[in-house]
């Protein structure tokens, strides 16, 4: 009888240990998946921010993908400091994200239109608002310019 009880307790201990190992493995798998997802998100954000918004032309050969438009809106809240460039940052971020989604390397001939106005919140309280509208041509770089000089192998 005592041996049966010892055997039963041993099996319960083994089951607890196995359950604990399974939980640890599952937790490690969740952590690894979370780290992979975070790394992928950081890489995506880096690639989105790498898309250049250019107001002129580029010398590289390129294919036109689409015309893109974005708008950024910014208004102050409470006693917040006024940052007139925030609407432009938001519009640029939206334009970069749109360009990334269609596989563009850059947006050329970009034009910015910035509007500032105030809105009335209460009787004598007016809040400044900034809007930035950007549009440009999304391009895919095909290669260097035709007149690109390659270094001589000597």
Residue frames as a rotation matrix with the C-alpha (Angstrom) as fourth column:
UNK 1
0.570 0.822 0.000 0.00
0.822 -0.570 0.000 0.00
0.000 0.000 -1.000 0.00
UNK 2
0.465 -0.494 -0.735 2.83
0.133 -0.782 0.609 2.37
-0.875 -0.381 -0.298 0.89
UNK 3
-0.618 -0.718 0.319 4.56
0.382 0.079 0.921 1.57
-0.687 0.691 0.226 -2.42
UNK 4
-0.091 0.682 0.726 1.37
0.988 -0.030 0.152 2.33
0.125 0.731 -0.671 -4.33
UNK 5
0.812 0.380 -0.443 1.09
0.486 -0.861 0.152 5.71
-0.324 -0.338 -0.884 -2.60
UNK 6
-0.005 -0.903 -0.429 4.74
0.057 -0.429 0.902 6.49
-0.998 -0.020 0.054 -3.35
UNK 7
-0.636 -0.200 0.745 4.20
0.692 0.279 0.666 5.51
-0.341 0.939 -0.039 -7.01
UNK 8
0.372 0.861 0.345 1.09
0.922 -0.386 -0.031 7.69
0.107 0.330 -0.938 -7.26
UNK 9
0.721 -0.166 -0.673 2.94
0.185 -0.890 0.417 10.67
-0.668 -0.425 -0.611 -5.76
UNK 10
-0.400 -0.913 0.081 5.87
0.252 -0.024 0.967 10.10
-0.881 0.408 0.240 -8.15
UNK 11
-0.378 0.340 0.861 3.50
0.926 0.132 0.354 10.11
0.006 0.931 -0.365 -11.16
UNK 12
0.737 0.663 -0.134 1.81
0.671 -0.741 0.026 13.30
-0.082 -0.109 -0.991 -9.92
UNK 13
0.333 -0.712 -0.618 5.22
0.057 -0.639 0.767 14.96
-0.941 -0.291 -0.172 -9.46
UNK 14
-0.641 -0.561 0.524 6.24
0.504 0.207 0.839 13.90
-0.579 0.801 0.150 -12.99
UNK 15
0.085 0.770 0.632 2.96
0.985 -0.159 0.061 15.22
0.148 0.617 -0.773 -14.39
UNK 16
0.815 0.175 -0.552 3.51
0.352 -0.907 0.233 18.57
-0.460 -0.384 -0.801 -12.61
UNK 17
-0.124 -0.956 -0.265 7.08
0.085 -0.276 0.957 18.74
-0.989 0.097 0.116 -13.88
UNK 18
-0.578 -0.036 0.815 5.97
0.781 0.264 0.565 17.92
-0.236 0.964 -0.124 -17.44
UNK 19
0.515 0.834 0.199 3.19
0.855 -0.516 -0.049 20.50
0.062 0.195 -0.979 -17.22
UNK 20
0.606 -0.369 -0.705 5.69
0.131 -0.828 0.545 23.10
-0.785 -0.423 -0.453 -15.99
UNK 21
-0.525 -0.832 0.182 8.09
0.282 0.032 0.959 22.32
-0.803 0.554 0.218 -18.83
UNK 22
-0.236 0.533 0.813 5.23
0.971 0.090 0.223 22.58
0.046 0.842 -0.538 -21.34
UNK 23
0.794 0.529 -0.298 4.23
0.565 -0.824 0.042 25.97
-0.223 -0.201 -0.954 -19.90
UNK 24
0.180 -0.826 -0.535 7.85
0.031 -0.538 0.842 27.16
-0.983 -0.168 -0.071 -20.07
UNK 25
-0.651 -0.409 0.639 8.17
0.590 0.256 0.766 26.02
-0.477 0.876 0.075 -23.68
UNK 26
0.204 0.820 0.534 4.89
0.968 -0.251 0.017 27.70
0.148 0.514 -0.845 -24.61
UNK 27
0.783 0.040 -0.620 6.00
0.295 -0.902 0.315 30.92
-0.547 -0.430 -0.719 -22.89
UNK 28
-0.269 -0.950 -0.160 9.36
0.119 -0.198 0.973 30.84
-0.956 0.243 0.166 -24.69
UNK 29
-0.494 0.160 0.854 7.56
0.860 0.230 0.455 30.30
-0.123 0.960 -0.251 -28.00
UNK 30
0.638 0.768 0.060 5.23
0.770 -0.637 -0.033 33.26
0.012 0.067 -0.998 -27.31
UNK 31
0.516 -0.527 -0.675 8.20
0.081 -0.754 0.652 35.42
-0.853 -0.391 -0.346 -26.34
UNK 32
-0.565 -0.752 0.339 10.14
0.383 0.124 0.915 34.44
-0.731 0.647 0.218 -29.48
UNK 33
-0.130 0.608 0.783 7.10
0.984 -0.016 0.177 35.17
0.120 0.794 -0.597 -31.67
UNK 34
0.816 0.418 -0.400 6.63
0.505 -0.852 0.140 38.52
-0.283 -0.316 -0.906 -29.96
UNK 35
0.078 -0.880 -0.468 10.30
0.039 -0.466 0.884 39.40
-0.996 -0.087 -0.001 -30.53
UNK 36
-0.625 -0.254 0.738 10.04
0.693 0.255 0.675 38.38
-0.360 0.933 0.017 -34.21
UNK 37
0.344 0.840 0.421 6.91
0.926 -0.379 0.000 40.52
0.159 0.389 -0.907 -34.64
UNK 38
0.737 -0.129 -0.664 8.62
0.229 -0.876 0.424 43.47
-0.636 -0.464 -0.616 -32.95
UNK 39
-0.355 -0.935 -0.019 11.70
0.199 -0.096 0.975 43.10
-0.913 0.343 0.221 -35.16
UNK 40
-0.414 0.285 0.865 9.51
0.910 0.161 0.382 42.93
-0.030 0.945 -0.326 -38.27
UNK 41
0.698 0.714 -0.062 7.61
0.715 -0.699 0.013 46.05
-0.034 -0.053 -0.998 -37.19
UNK 42
0.410 -0.635 -0.654 10.86
0.058 -0.698 0.714 47.94
-0.910 -0.331 -0.249 -36.54
UNK 43
-0.617 -0.642 0.455 12.23
0.462 0.172 0.870 46.89
-0.637 0.747 0.191 -39.93
UNK 44
0.017 0.726 0.687 9.01
0.989 -0.115 0.096 47.98
0.149 0.678 -0.720 -41.65
UNK 45
0.830 0.290 -0.476 9.10
0.420 -0.887 0.193 51.36
-0.367 -0.360 -0.858 -39.86
UNK 46
-0.062 -0.940 -0.334 12.76
0.110 -0.339 0.934 51.82
-0.992 0.021 0.125 -40.85
UNK 47
-0.645 -0.163 0.746 11.96
0.713 0.223 0.665 51.07
-0.275 0.961 -0.027 -44.50
UNK 48
0.452 0.849 0.272 8.95
0.887 -0.460 -0.038 53.44
0.093 0.258 -0.962 -44.47
UNK 49
0.725 -0.204 -0.658 11.06
0.161 -0.878 0.450 56.27
-0.669 -0.432 -0.604 -43.01
UNK 50
-0.332 -0.930 0.156 13.75
0.342 0.035 0.939 55.60
-0.879 0.365 0.306 -45.65
UNK 51
0.101 0.422 0.901 11.42
0.995 -0.043 -0.092 56.63
0.001 0.905 -0.425 -48.48
UNK 52
-0.740 -0.499 -0.451 12.51
0.493 -0.859 0.142 60.09
-0.458 -0.117 0.881 -49.59
UNK 53
0.555 0.829 0.066 10.15
0.736 -0.453 -0.504 62.93
-0.388 0.328 -0.861 -50.37
UNK 54
-0.550 -0.835 0.018 11.90
0.674 -0.430 0.601 65.06
-0.494 0.342 0.799 -52.99
UNK 55
0.266 0.679 -0.684 10.65
0.118 -0.727 -0.676 68.41
-0.957 0.099 -0.273 -54.29
UNK 56
0.028 -0.333 -0.942 12.61
-0.879 -0.457 0.136 68.11
-0.476 0.825 -0.306 -57.53
UNK 57
0.754 0.122 -0.645 13.80
-0.548 0.658 -0.516 65.51
0.362 0.743 0.563 -60.03
UNK 58
0.460 -0.675 0.577 16.19
-0.252 0.524 0.814 62.59
-0.851 -0.520 0.071 -59.58
UNK 59
-0.089 -0.602 -0.793 18.95
-0.964 -0.150 0.222 61.59
-0.252 0.784 -0.567 -62.00
UNK 60
-0.741 -0.199 0.641 18.27
-0.185 0.979 0.090 57.87
-0.645 -0.052 -0.762 -61.73
UNK 61
-0.708 0.570 -0.417 16.17
-0.361 0.216 0.907 55.99
0.607 0.793 0.053 -64.25
UNK 62
-0.839 0.468 0.277 12.76
-0.174 0.252 -0.952 55.32
-0.516 -0.847 -0.130 -62.75
UNK 63
-0.650 0.756 0.079 9.25
0.473 0.321 0.821 54.11
0.595 0.570 -0.566 -63.41
UNK 64
-0.683 0.515 0.519 6.26
-0.668 -0.727 -0.159 56.19
0.295 -0.455 0.840 -62.33
UNK 65
-0.903 0.355 -0.243 3.94
0.415 0.866 -0.277 54.25
0.112 -0.351 -0.930 -60.07
UNK 66
0.144 0.989 -0.036 1.23
0.929 -0.123 0.350 56.69
0.342 -0.083 -0.936 -59.01
UNK 67
-0.393 -0.129 0.911 0.39
-0.126 -0.973 -0.192 60.17
0.911 -0.190 0.366 -57.81
UNK 68
-0.223 0.243 -0.944 0.05
0.882 0.463 -0.089 60.29
0.416 -0.852 -0.317 -54.04
UNK 69
-0.091 0.259 0.962 -1.64
-0.245 -0.942 0.231 62.77
0.965 -0.215 0.149 -51.75
UNK 70
-0.159 0.054 -0.986 -1.55
0.884 0.453 -0.117 63.12
0.440 -0.890 -0.120 -47.97
UNK 71
0.217 0.266 0.939 -2.69
-0.171 -0.937 0.305 65.61
0.961 -0.227 -0.158 -45.37
UNK 72
-0.489 -0.376 -0.787 -1.49
0.741 0.296 -0.602 66.29
0.459 -0.878 0.134 -41.87
UNK 73
0.366 0.705 0.608 -3.58
0.064 -0.670 0.739 68.09
0.929 -0.232 -0.290 -39.29
UNK 74
-0.449 -0.535 -0.716 -2.41
0.787 0.143 -0.600 69.59
0.423 -0.833 0.356 -36.02
UNK 75
0.314 0.480 0.819 -4.13
-0.106 -0.840 0.532 71.67
0.943 -0.254 -0.213 -33.40
UNK 76
-0.752 -0.615 0.238 -3.00
-0.265 -0.049 -0.963 72.55
0.604 -0.787 -0.126 -29.93
UNK 77
0.279 0.795 -0.539 -4.75
0.379 0.425 0.822 71.07
0.883 -0.433 -0.182 -26.92
UNK 78
0.752 0.072 -0.655 -4.91
0.657 -0.166 0.735 72.94
-0.056 -0.984 -0.172 -23.64
UNK 79
0.788 -0.526 -0.320 -1.67
-0.365 -0.818 0.444 74.73
-0.495 -0.233 -0.837 -22.76
UNK 80
0.488 -0.598 0.636 0.36
0.680 0.717 0.152 72.63
-0.547 0.358 0.757 -25.20
UNK 81
-0.264 -0.678 -0.686 3.22
-0.100 -0.688 0.719 74.38
-0.959 0.258 0.114 -26.97
UNK 82
0.784 0.525 -0.331 2.48
-0.333 -0.095 -0.938 75.29
-0.524 0.846 0.100 -30.58
UNK 83
-0.331 -0.859 0.392 4.50
0.021 0.408 0.913 73.20
-0.943 0.310 -0.117 -33.04
UNK 84
0.339 0.554 -0.760 3.75
-0.691 -0.401 -0.601 74.43
-0.638 0.729 0.247 -36.57
UNK 85
-0.407 -0.586 -0.700 5.90
-0.904 0.367 0.219 71.67
0.129 0.723 -0.679 -38.12
UNK 86
-0.613 0.176 0.770 3.93
-0.309 0.844 -0.439 68.81
-0.727 -0.507 -0.463 -36.58
UNK 87
0.520 0.854 -0.002 1.29
-0.306 0.184 -0.934 68.83
-0.797 0.486 0.357 -39.34
UNK 88
0.402 -0.467 -0.788 4.06
-0.897 -0.028 -0.441 68.57
0.184 0.884 -0.431 -41.94
UNK 89
-0.690 -0.656 0.305 5.69
-0.713 0.690 -0.128 65.65
-0.126 -0.306 -0.944 -40.09
UNK 90
-0.217 0.703 0.677 2.34
-0.171 0.656 -0.735 63.86
-0.961 -0.276 -0.022 -40.00
UNK 91
0.729 0.497 -0.471 1.67
-0.508 -0.069 -0.859 64.48
-0.460 0.865 0.202 -43.69
UNK 92
-0.039 -0.834 -0.551 5.16
-0.966 0.172 -0.193 63.29
0.256 0.524 -0.812 -44.68
UNK 93
-0.722 -0.206 0.660 4.72
-0.484 0.832 -0.270 60.13
-0.494 -0.515 -0.701 -42.56
UNK 94
0.267 0.896 0.355 1.39
-0.161 0.404 -0.900 59.41
-0.950 0.184 0.252 -44.30
UNK 95
0.672 -0.066 -0.738 2.91
-0.737 -0.161 -0.657 59.99
-0.076 0.985 -0.157 -47.74
UNK 96
-0.443 -0.893 -0.081 5.85
-0.891 0.449 -0.066 57.70
0.095 0.043 -0.995 -46.93
UNK 97
-0.488 0.334 0.806 3.46
-0.260 0.826 -0.500 54.98
-0.833 -0.453 -0.316 -45.73
UNK 98
0.652 0.744 -0.145 1.40
-0.318 0.095 -0.944 55.24
-0.688 0.661 0.298 -48.93
UNK 99
0.348 -0.618 -0.705 4.55
-0.916 -0.064 -0.396 55.06
0.199 0.784 -0.588 -51.04
UNK 100
-0.657 -0.592 0.467 5.77
-0.702 0.706 -0.094 52.02
-0.273 -0.390 -0.879 -49.08
UNK 101
-0.037 0.753 0.657 2.46
-0.230 0.634 -0.739 50.23
-0.973 -0.178 0.150 -49.60
UNK 102
0.901 0.391 -0.190 2.74
-0.255 0.121 -0.959 50.51
-0.352 0.912 0.209 -53.38
UNK 103
0.581 -0.734 0.352 6.44
0.714 0.667 0.214 49.61
-0.391 0.127 0.911 -53.45
UNK 104
0.852 -0.260 0.455 7.86
0.106 -0.765 -0.636 53.04
0.513 0.590 -0.624 -54.27
UNK 105
0.046 -0.921 -0.387 11.44
0.957 0.152 -0.248 54.05
0.287 -0.358 0.888 -53.54
UNK 106
-0.829 -0.305 -0.468 10.77
0.428 -0.886 -0.180 57.80
-0.360 -0.349 0.865 -53.46
UNK 107
0.452 0.883 0.125 8.21
0.827 -0.362 -0.431 60.51
-0.335 0.298 -0.894 -54.13
UNK 108
-0.674 -0.730 0.113 9.42
0.704 -0.588 0.399 63.19
-0.225 0.349 0.910 -56.53
UNK 109
-0.682 0.342 0.646 8.08
0.179 -0.779 0.602 66.60
0.709 0.526 0.470 -57.54
UNK 110
-0.175 0.613 -0.770 6.47
0.977 0.203 -0.061 66.86
0.119 -0.764 -0.635 -54.10
UNK 111
-0.484 0.122 0.867 4.58
0.021 -0.988 0.151 70.03
0.875 0.092 0.475 -53.38
UNK 112
-0.592 0.224 -0.774 3.60
0.806 0.151 -0.572 71.23
-0.012 -0.963 -0.270 -49.93
UNK 113
-0.219 0.572 0.791 0.65
0.006 -0.810 0.587 73.46
0.976 0.133 0.174 -49.14
UNK 114
-0.668 -0.084 -0.739 0.51
0.722 0.169 -0.671 74.67
0.181 -0.982 -0.053 -45.55
UNK 115
-0.023 0.767 0.641 -2.57
0.115 -0.635 0.764 76.36
0.993 0.091 -0.073 -44.14
UNK 116
-0.842 -0.170 -0.512 -2.86
0.524 -0.032 -0.851 78.05
0.128 -0.985 0.116 -40.76
UNK 117
-0.195 0.813 0.548 -6.14
-0.160 -0.578 0.800 79.13
0.968 0.068 0.243 -39.25
UNK 118
-0.952 -0.054 0.302 -7.81
-0.305 0.048 -0.951 79.34
0.037 -0.997 -0.062 -35.87
UNK 119
-0.245 0.914 -0.322 -10.92
0.328 0.391 0.860 77.71
0.912 0.105 -0.396 -34.53
UNK 120
-0.313 0.216 0.925 -13.00
-0.750 -0.654 -0.101 79.11
0.583 -0.725 0.367 -31.72
UNK 121
-0.711 -0.005 -0.703 -13.24
0.319 0.889 -0.329 76.80
0.627 -0.458 -0.630 -28.69
UNK 122
-0.079 0.667 -0.741 -15.06
0.968 -0.126 -0.217 79.05
-0.238 -0.734 -0.636 -26.25
UNK 123
0.804 0.551 -0.223 -16.15
0.502 -0.831 -0.240 82.66
-0.317 0.081 -0.945 -26.08
UNK 124
0.804 -0.546 -0.237 -12.65
-0.579 -0.810 -0.096 84.18
-0.139 0.214 -0.967 -26.18
UNK 125
0.045 -0.804 0.593 -10.50
-0.316 0.552 0.772 81.10
-0.948 -0.222 -0.229 -26.72
UNK 126
0.796 0.100 -0.597 -9.12
-0.605 0.103 -0.789 80.56
-0.018 0.990 0.143 -30.20
UNK 127
0.403 -0.634 0.661 -6.97
0.013 0.726 0.688 77.55
-0.915 -0.269 0.300 -31.02
UNK 128
-0.010 -0.459 -0.888 -4.40
-0.931 -0.319 0.176 77.64
-0.364 0.829 -0.424 -33.84
UNK 129
0.606 0.214 0.766 -4.67
0.079 0.942 -0.326 74.84
-0.792 0.258 0.554 -36.39
UNK 130
-0.251 -0.713 -0.655 -2.10
-0.805 -0.222 0.550 73.84
-0.538 0.665 -0.518 -38.99
UNK 131
0.712 0.399 0.578 -2.80
0.026 0.808 -0.589 71.69
-0.702 0.434 0.564 -42.02
UNK 132
-0.352 -0.810 -0.468 -0.21
-0.666 -0.135 0.734 70.45
-0.658 0.570 -0.492 -44.48
UNK 133
0.796 0.542 0.271 -1.23
-0.138 0.597 -0.790 68.96
-0.590 0.592 0.550 -47.80
UNK 134
-0.323 -0.930 -0.173 1.44
-0.587 0.054 0.808 67.14
-0.742 0.363 -0.564 -49.83
UNK 135
0.835 0.449 0.317 1.24
-0.072 0.660 -0.747 65.55
-0.545 0.602 0.584 -53.23
UNK 136
-0.093 -0.907 -0.411 3.85
-0.848 -0.144 0.511 64.06
-0.522 0.396 -0.755 -55.49
UNK 137
0.557 0.194 -0.807 4.75
-0.722 0.593 -0.356 61.29
0.410 0.781 0.471 -57.92
UNK 138
0.490 -0.356 0.796 5.69
-0.459 0.671 0.583 57.90
-0.741 -0.651 0.165 -56.48
UNK 139
0.460 -0.427 -0.779 8.55
-0.813 0.151 -0.563 56.25
0.358 0.891 -0.278 -58.37
UNK 140
0.857 -0.342 0.385 10.44
0.137 0.872 0.471 52.97
-0.496 -0.351 0.794 -58.46
UNK 141
0.229 -0.868 -0.440 14.18
-0.818 -0.416 0.397 53.38
-0.528 0.269 -0.806 -59.11
UNK 142
0.989 0.146 -0.006 15.25
-0.118 0.777 -0.618 51.21
-0.086 0.612 0.786 -62.08
UNK 143
0.436 -0.896 0.084 18.95
0.899 0.437 0.003 51.99
-0.039 0.074 0.996 -62.15
UNK 144
-0.193 -0.604 -0.773 21.66
0.471 -0.749 0.466 54.61
-0.860 -0.274 0.429 -62.41
UNK 145
0.514 0.354 -0.781 21.49
-0.404 -0.704 -0.585 57.36
-0.757 0.616 -0.219 -65.03
UNK 146
0.940 -0.117 0.320 22.51
0.330 0.537 -0.776 56.46
-0.081 0.836 0.543 -68.58
UNK 147
0.567 -0.763 0.310 25.57
-0.204 -0.495 -0.844 58.73
0.798 0.415 -0.437 -68.34
UNK 148
0.913 -0.212 0.349 26.79
-0.317 0.174 0.932 57.06
-0.259 -0.962 0.091 -65.13
UNK 149
0.280 -0.903 -0.325 30.57
-0.719 0.027 -0.694 56.73
0.636 0.428 -0.642 -65.17
UNK 150
0.988 -0.038 -0.151 31.87
0.118 0.816 0.566 53.40
0.102 -0.577 0.810 -63.92
UNK 151
0.507 -0.861 0.034 35.36
-0.644 -0.352 0.679 53.44
-0.573 -0.366 -0.733 -62.38
UNK 152
0.470 -0.442 -0.764 38.08
-0.674 0.378 -0.634 52.09
0.569 0.813 -0.121 -64.59
UNK 153
0.953 -0.234 0.194 39.59
0.053 0.757 0.652 48.79
-0.300 -0.610 0.733 -63.46
UNK 154
0.680 -0.722 -0.129 43.27
-0.605 -0.454 -0.654 49.34
0.413 0.523 -0.745 -63.46
